Amino acid sequence: MKYYSYEDFKNDTRELIIKVKKLEVDAIVGISRGGLTLAHAMAEGLGIRDVQTIRTELYDKNCKRDTLSIFGKCSFAGIKKVLVVDDIADSGETIKAVMDFLVLQNSDVEFVSATLFYKKTSVYEPVFWINEANDWIDFFWERDFVI
């Protein structure tokens, strides 16, 4: 298990912001819960007010479920390009399912994906990612606020 600190997050998020800035996206969708911290930070760095969420359930702590569930709906009236973010493309099933879900419901919108971590064994490779993961990542927001 690898601990991922706030300092690592800050540095990697800045790098990700630099990579995606040229896209000039209109909105950000954070995949809940892992992508919410990243979505907020990316929105601040890119100056984007339109931040939306999609909630998924595939993992219970570090135990994978048999099926993926997607909850929620986004509204993209007048929006042309959306950045979809999550903390990690581990199996890739979550981000792939969300991307497919969003494209199916919004065929006139361009969706681009980004994560902090990507595993080479993932079924989906995000367009942008920063770190290759070879172990379970213990994110600071999963550990540092537990009382």
Phi, psi and omega in degrees: 000134181248126177280133181246108188278169175299318180300316177298315179301312181301312181294316180291323179294319176300317178297319179294320177301315179299319181294321186265349185306319183295344180289334183052059180287153181267337184206163176233136172247122175263131177276118185279134012255332187303329183270357185291316179297317178295318180300315180297312181297318179295319180298318178297313182294328181264354181069039182253127180270332184276095178242123181236168181226152170234130179260134177234159173224114175227331181241143167247105189058246179247020179253123183279135176281170178282329182228153179261135176243140177241132181234141175102170181212143179254158178240121185239037178299123178076007182258136182256325185222132184232136174263125179253123185236147173214164182290320186210143167260090184275278171284334182088352183296319182296305184293325177296314180298318180294316179299314178299316180300312182293317180296318180299322182273345186218067186294344181267004181249141175268128179247133179233136184255150178209140177221163174281324182233150178218132174260134182299340179275358180298146176281353181221129175256119177299153177299319178236135172207158186253310186242143171272130181261133176240002185212173174291132180263126177259092184291144182304325182286345177272340185247315193287345182249004179283128181250000000 
